[in-house]
Amino acid sequence: MKKTFFSKPYLFGGAMDVETPDTVKSQRSRIISKVLSPAVQLWLRSQVEQVETLKFKIIGADRQILSGHIPTVSVTASRVVYQGLHLSQIELEGTGIRVNLGQVIKGKPLRLLKPVPVAGQLLLFTSDLLASLQAPLLSTAVTEFLITLLNSNGISHSLDPLQEQQISWQHIDIEEGQLTLLGTLTDATLQITPIVIRAGLHLATPQVLKLNPLQIQISQTLPPLVLDGFQVDLGSEVNLEELALTSGQMLCRGRLTVLP
């Protein structure tokens, strides 16, 4: 069984739990369960376009929580869509969370008051990446990545004009340590050229992804372009501990900082 960030398994379905050292019958605990939990659930759902199942747990003492400090929130969710990216399973744990509880009690939306460190893992399958390719965020990023590589190797001129709307992506495969992406380039005469990108995907550092080996095939009559490697900076808010690609699935585990 894979290690998770939770001490026991949870059922999905939008349920929520509150753990406090005080009795559940106390007035303070009722405020937490009746006010804070619905506000947290509403905030979590507002961060994504779609979520099939959602489970979260708030952990902390009444005195801490009523001062706007939530020591820990654990979240598990499945079939999540975030900015067009499809994710099959997510497990997250945020700590040291500061929120505007005084305003929440008055009916205002919950807001984060400071950055939140989050540890967690996500799992996605080939079907998730295929669905994500239909969204502008991923398809545009892949297209810009291809154009950058071609420009840096003096190839784009031969494909001029190389415009984003002329490239479409139809398929992606997750293999052992490698991604294979299939697309087409349609030129001004409506001639279609297949595009194949094969890239090994590894962690160079917790903040940097390395694509190596990297191979681009943009013509059936010319040999593929083979590059030494390409690095993608994930930013200082990300700290990946594990990136595992196996047949048909990808697992990411690490930490990130959620900004208010």
C-alpha positions in Angstrom: 0.0 0.0 0.0 1.3 3.4 -0.9 2.1 5.8 1.9 -0.4 8.7 2.2 -0.5 11.9 4.3 -3.5 10.6 6.3 -3.6 8.3 9.2 -6.6 6.4 8.0 -8.6 5.9 4.8 -11.6 8.2 4.1 -14.8 7.7 2.1 -15.5 10.2 -0.6 -18.7 12.0 -1.3 -18.5 15.6 0.0 -18.5 14.7 3.7 -16.5 16.7 6.3 -15.1 16.0 9.7 -14.0 18.3 12.5 -11.7 17.1 15.3 -11.3 19.1 18.5 -10.2 18.1 22.0 -13.4 19.7 23.4 -16.8 18.0 23.5 -18.9 18.1 20.4 -21.8 19.5 22.4 -20.0 22.7 23.3 -21.2 25.9 21.7 -17.7 26.6 20.3 -17.6 23.2 18.5 -21.1 23.9 17.1 -19.8 27.1 15.7 -16.8 25.3 14.1 -19.0 22.6 12.6 -21.9 24.8 11.5 -19.9 27.8 10.3 -16.3 26.9 9.5 -16.8 23.5 7.8 -19.3 24.7 5.3 -17.1 27.8 4.5 -14.1 25.6 4.0 -16.0 23.2 1.7 -17.4 26.2 -0.3 -13.8 27.6 -0.6 -12.4 24.3 -1.7 -15.0 23.8 -4.4 -14.6 27.4 -5.6 -10.9 26.6 -6.4 -11.7 24.0 -9.0 -14.0 23.8 -12.0 -15.2 20.3 -11.2 -14.8 17.7 -8.4 -16.6 14.4 -8.3 -15.9 13.5 -4.7 -14.5 15.6 -1.9 -13.6 14.8 1.7 -11.8 17.0 4.2 -11.0 17.1 7.9 -10.3 20.1 10.1 -8.0 19.4 13.0 -7.4 21.8 15.9 -8.5 23.1 19.3 -11.5 25.4 19.6 -9.4 28.3 21.0 -7.0 28.1 18.0 -9.7 27.9 15.4 -11.9 30.7 16.8 -8.8 33.0 16.7 -8.7 32.3 12.9 -5.8 29.7 13.1 -6.5 26.3 11.7 -3.6 24.0 12.6 -4.3 21.3 9.9 -6.8 20.7 7.1 -6.5 17.3 5.2 -8.2 16.9 1.9 -8.9 14.0 -0.4 -10.7 14.4 -3.8 -11.2 12.5 -7.0 -12.0 13.4 -10.6 -10.8 17.0 -10.1 -10.6 19.6 -13.0 -8.4 22.6 -12.2 -8.0 25.2 -14.9 -8.7 22.6 -17.5 -6.3 20.0 -16.0 -7.8 16.7 -15.1 -6.6 14.9 -12.0 -7.9 11.4 -11.0 -6.9 11.6 -7.3 -5.6 14.3 -4.9 -4.4 14.0 -1.3 -3.4 17.2 0.4 -2.6 18.4 3.9 -2.2 22.1 4.7 -0.9 23.4 8.0 -0.7 26.7 9.9 -3.7 28.2 8.1 -4.8 31.7 8.9 -8.3 32.7 7.8 -10.8 35.6 8.3 -13.0 33.6 10.7 -14.6 36.8 12.2 -15.9 37.7 8.8 -17.0 34.1 8.0 -19.2 34.1 11.1 -20.9 37.2 9.7 -21.6 35.4 6.4 -18.6 36.6 4.4 -16.6 34.2 2.1 -13.6 32.5 3.6 -10.2 34.0 2.7 -6.6 32.9 3.3 -4.7 35.6 5.2 -1.2 34.2 4.6 0.6 31.7 2.4 -0.2 28.1 3.3 2.4 25.2 3.1 0.8 22.2 1.6 2.1 18.6 1.4 0.4 16.1 -0.8 0.3 13.8 -3.8 -1.7 13.6 -7.0 -2.3 10.7 -9.4 -3.3 11.1 -13.1 -3.8 8.6 -15.9 -3.4 8.7 -19.6 -7.1 9.6 -19.9 -6.6 12.6 -17.7 -3.8 14.0 -19.9 -5.9 13.3 -23.0 -8.8 15.3 -21.5 -6.4 18.1 -20.4 -5.1 18.5 -23.9 -8.5 19.8 -24.9 -8.0 22.8 -22.5 -6.0 25.9 -23.6 -3.6 25.8 -20.6 -1.9 22.5 -21.5 -2.3 22.6 -25.3 -0.9 26.2 -25.4 2.0 25.3 -23.1 2.9 22.3 -25.3 2.7 24.4 -28.5 4.9 27.1 -27.0 7.3 24.5 -25.8 7.6 23.1 -29.3 8.0 26.5 -30.9 10.8 27.4 -28.4 12.7 24.2 -29.2 12.4 24.7 -32.9 13.4 28.4 -32.7 16.4 27.5 -30.5 17.6 24.9 -33.1 16.9 27.1 -36.2 14.1 25.0 -37.6 11.0 27.1 -37.3 11.9 29.2 -40.4 11.4 26.2 -42.6 7.9 25.8 -41.2 7.0 29.4 -41.5 4.3 30.6 -40.7 4.3 28.5 -37.5 1.2 29.8 -35.7 -0.4 28.3 -32.5 -3.8 27.7 -34.1 -2.2 25.6 -36.8 -1.0 23.0 -34.3 -3.3 20.5 -32.6 -2.6 17.7 -30.2 -4.5 14.5 -30.5 -2.9 11.8 -28.3 -0.5 11.3 -25.4 1.0 8.1 -23.9 2.5 7.7 -20.4 5.2 5.0 -20.5 7.9 4.0 -18.0 9.8 7.3 -17.4 8.6 8.8 -20.7 5.8 10.8 -22.4 4.9 10.5 -26.1 2.8 13.2 -27.6 1.2 13.1 -31.0 -0.1 16.1 -33.0 -0.4 17.6 -36.4 0.8 20.8 -38.1 -1.5 22.3 -40.7 0.1 24.9 -43.0 -1.4 27.6 -45.2 -2.1 25.1 -48.0 -3.9 22.8 -45.6 -1.2 20.2 -45.8 -1.0 18.2 -42.6 2.3 17.2 -41.1 2.4 14.7 -38.2 4.3 15.8 -35.1 5.8 13.3 -32.5 7.5 14.4 -29.3 9.1 11.8 -27.1 10.6 13.0 -23.8 12.0 11.3 -20.7 10.7 13.1 -17.7 12.8 13.3 -14.5 13.4 15.6 -11.5 16.6 17.5 -11.9 16.0 19.3 -8.6 12.8 19.7 -6.5 12.0 22.8 -8.5 13.2 21.7 -11.9 11.9 19.1 -14.4 14.3 17.7 -16.9 13.2 16.3 -20.3 15.9 13.9 -21.4 16.2 12.2 -23.8 14.2 14.5 -26.0 13.2 13.7 -29.5 11.0 15.7 -32.0 9.8 14.2 -35.3 8.2 16.9 -37.6 8.6 15.2 -40.9 8.3 11.6 -42.1 11.1 12.1 -44.6 13.7 13.8 -42.3 15.4 12.3 -39.3 14.1 13.3 -35.9 15.6 16.2 -34.0 17.4 14.8 -31.0 18.2 17.2 -28.2 20.5 16.8 -25.1 17.7 17.8 -22.8 15.4 20.7 -21.7 14.7 22.0 -18.2 11.4 23.4 -16.9 11.5 25.7 -13.8 8.5 25.0 -11.6 9.0 28.0 -9.4 10.1 28.6 -5.9 6.7 27.7 -4.4 7.0 24.1 -5.6 9.2 21.4 -4.0 8.7 18.0 -5.6 10.0 14.9 -3.8 8.9 12.2 -6.3 7.8 12.0 -9.9 7.0 8.5 -11.1 5.9 7.6 -14.6 4.7 4.0 -15.1 2.6 2.5 -17.9 -0.6 4.6 -18.1 -0.2 6.7 -15.0 1.9 9.5 -13.3 2.4 10.1 -9.6 3.6 13.4 -8.2 4.4 13.8 -4.5 5.8 16.9 -2.7 5.1 20.3 -1.2 3.9 23.6 -2.5 2.9 27.0 -1.1 -0.6 28.2 -1.7 -0.7 32.0 -1.9 -3.7 34.0 -0.7 
